[in-house]
């Protein structure tokens, strides 16, 4: 059986070559004799970089290169580890528990918005207990880093002190989103839980690592489609748009809402809150790993998908129907808990960057149709027009977002639609053009904040 953690450490997928996986780094540190650790997490603002780049994968690449520069500049005293769009730095605790370490932001892309937080982690017990303490602390410190990224005026104090202010700063719903929005590596080293094999994402056993995508796209098969997938509404779940009020999936923020409510009502101590939230998040990440594994396995023989986007995959397939079947199968596997959609674009006659952008537009189409019964909610292939009913549902979704205003949940979908306005015109039937013009006028609109 493959061990959950390894040394030497594996590469953090998608990051530059010198970036080790955070789980492997923290697990190794836990085997040492240090009685306490200082843990820093640096997180980053991805959405603005996606909008700048006009391409999700290009924006993520820029963020990860910036984090790599921060990690390299932190100095030899720190052991850096990377995961998702975060950097974890750990060292033996040499300062007092209330004394912050030097700010680890001496380098990095100045156009990438970072936030960082730190915590003092007591280490006791055997290696398993020490590793669990570090992983749980990484979750808490990452939440504080996200809070400080979005609220840079917060004083630089320990993560627990920053999180103690959450009930005064955020609504209950925003608190649940904070609890749900931070990555947790689901593996805790349980011998019954196999780890990732060579070529797989260390966080997602059984799912091919993002590092394999470049080799595939360097020589894509003739007639291939560039494909991307994404879990819809992973935090709050998807509601039916049939007017029956049904909820098709239950997001992880909804699962954590009772904890957020208790935190606000009773000022639950931060340590207790994290102790209760961490297992819920770990189970949800394990569900995500299973869902993505089912999706990846589902295209076997018709292509390959890689874990590139946190809760989504990218790759090349040679059969659109095989991709549709794979997405539908993964959605059945996690029925009621998690659903994905997929976008695809032909590689023939287009360079890779163009095909990737088109596939992300098609993925965006599936998001405008989520909660409906239209077949293109599961898969849209660039160049395939929407029928009248699907077009009406898509434009209605965008119109509702426009009416809700830039601060409403999901406003970033409208930002994508504005960027892809010409693609929408290509795929909608002419009778829907007038409605599209009202929602996405050619001039006089700015992108929503976010």
N, C-alpha and C positions, 0 to 999 in steps of 0.2 A: 504493500500500500504506500502511496506517495505521501511523504510527511507534509503536514500543513505549512510548516515553516522550514526554511533551509538556510544554510550558510556554506559557502559564500552566498550573499543575497542575490535573488533574482532581479532582473531589470524591471523597473516600473514601466508598464506598457504605455507607449505613446510619448514618453519623455525622452530627452536627449540621452545619448549612450551612457553617460556616467551617473545615471540616477537610479539608486537601488530602491527596491520595494519597501515601503514603510513597515509592513507587517513583519518582514524578515528582520529588519533592523531592530525593531522594538522587541521582538522575541529573543534575538541574540543578546540585547542589553539585559533582558530579564534573567539571563543565566549567570550574570556577573555577581559580584559580592556587594555592590553598592546598596546602601540602606535607604537611599532616597534619590530621586531623579528630578531634574528640571526639564520640563517638556514645553516646547514652543510649537505652535501650529501657525503657519502662514497660509491664509486662504486668499482667493482672488475673485474679482468681479468679472465673470465671463460674459454676461449678456451684452454689455457695451462693446466688448471686443468682437463678438459675433456680428453685431450690427455694423461695426467699422469694416470688418472683413467681407461682409456680405456672404459669409460661408461659415457654418458652425465648426467644421473641422479645422479650418484655417484659424479661426478665433481661438479655439482650444489649443492649437499648436503654439500660438503666440503666448498664451498664458503660461503654458508649461515651460517654454524656454525662459520666460521671465523668472519663474520659480526656481529653475535650475541655476540661474545666475545668483539668486538670493542664497541658495544652499551652498554654492561654491564660495561665496564671499563670507559665510558665517564663521569660518575659521576651524582649525583642527580640533578645537575642544568639543565641537558638536558632531554628532553622528546624524547626517541627514537621511531622511527616507521620504518617498514620494508616493502619492496615490490620488487618483481622480484629478482634481485641480487644486490640491493642497500639498503643502510641505510640512513634515514633522521633523523637528530637531530635538535631540535628546542628549543629555550629558549628566554625569554624576553631579548631584546637588552640592555646590561649593559655597553658595550664598545662603543667607537665612531664608526661611519659607516665605517671608513677605517682601523680599528684595527682588525687584524685577531684573532680569538679565538685560544686557545691552540690546537695543532694537536691532533685529536681524535684517534690516532693509537697506543695507549699504549698497546694494546693486539691484539690477533687474530693469525691465522695460518700464520707463517712467510713464508710459501710456497705459499700463495695466494697474488697476486699482487693487491694492492689497490691504488686508487687515491682519493683525497678528495678536495673539494672546499667549499667556504662559500659565503654567501651574507647577506646584511643588507636589511630587507624588511619592508618598512613603512606600517603601518596598519591603514586604515581609513574607514569610512562608516559603514554599518551594517555588521552582521556576514557573510552574503553571499558574500559581496564584499571583506571582509577580507580573507575569505576562498579562493576565487578565486585568490587573490593576492599571497597567500602562495603556492597554487598549481602551479600557473604559475612560481613563483620564483623557486619552486622545479625542474621544467623542466630546467630552465636556469642553476641553480647551478649544476644539474646532468650533463649537457653538459660540463661545466667547469671541473667537477671532472673527466669525461672520458678523456678530453683533457690532464689533468695533470697526469692521470694514464699512458697514452701512452707517455707523454713527461715530465718526472719527473724533468727535469732541469728548467722548467718554474718557475719563482719566485712565492712565495705564496702570491698572492694578491687577492682581491675580485673577484667573478665570472665574473662580468662585465668587469673588467680589463683583465682577462685571455681570455675571449671570444673576446674582441676587437682585439686580436692578431691573430685570426683565419685566416683572409684573407692573412696574411703574412706567415702563417705556413702550410696551407692546400690548396690543389687544390679545384676548384669549386665542383668537384664530391665528394671529401672527405668531404667538408663542408656540402653538401646535406646529406651525410651518417650520419654525426654527428647530424644534425637536426632531422634525421629520426630514429636514433638508440636508442634514450633514451625513456624509458617507460613514458607514460602519463596516469594517471588514468582518464578514459573518463567521469566519473560522476562528475557533478558540484553541485549536490544537487537540481537540478530543480525538483519541485514537480511532473511534468509530466513524470519524468524519474524514474522508479522503481529501487530500490536498490537490492542488493543481499540478498536472504533469507538465513536462517540457512542452513549450509552445502554447500553453494555456495561460489565461490571465490569473495571476496569483489570488486575486479577490474572487474569481468566478470559476471554480473548478469545472472542467469540461467545456469551457468556452474558449475558442482560439484567441490568443493575445493580439492586441492591436499591432504589435510589432511585425506580424506576418502579412499585414495588408499591403505594404509597399512592394513586396516580392510578387504578389498576385497582380497588382495593378500595373507593374512594370511591363508585363506581357499578357494582357487580358485576352481571354479566348474570343475568337471571332463570333460575332452575334451576341456577345455578352451584354448584360445590363448592370450598371452600377446601382447598388441597392443600399438603402438606409432604413433602419427601423427605430421606433421610439415608443416607450410606454406612455400611453395617454394619461394625463392627470394623475401622475404617480402619487402626489401628495393628498389630493382631496377626492379622487375617484371621479368617474364619469356618470352623469345622470342621463336617463333616457330623454330624447327629444320628441317622444311620441305623445307628450302631454299627459302621461299617466303618473308622473312623479316618481317613477321607479329609479333606483340607483343601480347601474350596471356593474360598477366596481366600487370597492371601498378603499380609499387611499390611506396611506400610512399616517397622514396628519389627522385624519378622522379617528383613527385608532388611538392616537395619542391625545386627542382632545380632552378626555376626562382627566389626564394628568395635568394638562395645561390649566384646566378649570380649577383643579385642586391647588395648583401652584399659586394662582391668583387669589383664591379665596382664603387659603390658610397659610400662605407664605411657606410652603413646604421647603425645608432646608435643601440646598442645592445637592449635597451629597446623596440625600435620600431620593431626590427626584432622578438623578442620574442612575442610581442603582436600580430604580424601577423602569426607567425609559430604555436603558441600554439593551436589555434582553428583547424588548419589543422591536427595537430597531434591528438588532441582529437577526431576529426571525424574519423580518421583512426583507433584509438584504439576502438572506438565504432563499426566500421565495423568488426574489429577482434573479438570483443565480440560476435557479431551476427553470424559470420562465425563459431566460435567454439561452440556456442550454437546450431546452426543447425547441426553440426557434432555430438555433444553429444546427442541431441534429436534423431538423426537418428539411433542410435544403441539401442534405448529403446526397451526392451523386449529381446534383444540378448546380453546384457552385460552393462557395464558402463565405461565411459571415464571421466578422471579428468584433471583439468587444472594444469599440472605439469611443463611445459617447456616454459613458456612465450608466445610463439605463437604455442604451440602444446599441445596435450593431451596424457595421458597414462592411461591404464586400462586393463580390461579383457573382451573379447567377446567370445561367444560360436559358432559364425557362421561367417566365413570369408566373405561370400557373403553379409551378413548384413552390415559388416564393409565397404565393397566396395561400396555398395549402399549409405551408409551414407556419405562417402567422396565425391562420385559423386554428391550427392544432395547438400552438402554444397558448392561445387565448382560451381554448377549451381546458387545457391543463390547469390554468390559474383562474378558471371561471369565477366571476364574482369578486375577485381580488385584484386582478391585473390584466389589462389588455394592451396590445401593441397595434400600431399601424405601420405600413411600409410604403416607401416611395422608391421608384426605380426609373432609370433613364438609359436609353441605348448608348453604348460606347462607340458603335460604328459611326464614323464620320464626325465625331466630336472628340476634343481633347479631354483628358481626364478631369481637369478642373471644371470645364463646362458641364460634363456629365454629372459630376458631383453636385454642382449647384442645382441642376435640373432635378436630380433625385431628391434634394432637400425641398425644392418647391413641391414636388409630388407628395412627399411626406407631409408637408404643410396642408395639402389638399385633404389628406386623411384626417387631419386634426379638425378641419372645418366641418367634417362629416361625422365626427365621433358622436356616439349616442343616437345615430340614425340607423335605419335599416338598409342604407345604400351599400352596394357591394364595394364601392371605392373608399369606404371607411377603413377597409382592411388593406387594400393595395390600390395605389394609383400609379400608372406608368405614364411618364411624360410623353405628350403627344396625343394621348387618348382623351377626346372631349368628354365633358360631363353631360349627361342627359338632362332634360328640362327639370325633372324633380330634384336630382342631386344638385344641379346648379342653383335652384331656388333655395335649397337648404344651406348650401355653402354661403351664398350671399347674405342670407338671413343671419347666419352666425356672425359674419363680419359686421353687419349692420348693428347687431345687438352690442358688440364690443365697442363700436364707434359711439353709440348712444350712451354707453356706460361711462365713457371718459377715460383719460389716460391713467388714472389711479386705480382702476378696477382690476380685479384678478383676470389674468389672461390677456392683458393689453398688449403684451409682446407679440401675440398672434397677429394683431392688426399691424404692428410694425413690420412683421414679415410680409404681410399682404401688400403693404405700401411699396416695399422694395420689389416685390414680384408682380406689380400691377400689370405689366405687359404680358407676363405669363398667364395671368388670370384671363386677360382678354383673348388669348389664344385658345384657352380651354373652355370658355363659357359659350353657350349659344348666343347669337346676336340679340335675341329678345331680352337678355339679362344685362346687356351693356349699360343701359340707362341706370339700372339699379347699382351697378358697379361704380358708375361715375359719381353717384351720390355718396357712396361709402368711401371711395378712393379717388377723389378728384385729382386731376393731373397737377394742379398748382394749389397753393394756399394751405397746404397741410404740412405739419411737421410730425416726425415720428414720436410716438408716446415715450415718456420716460421709462427707463428700465434697463 
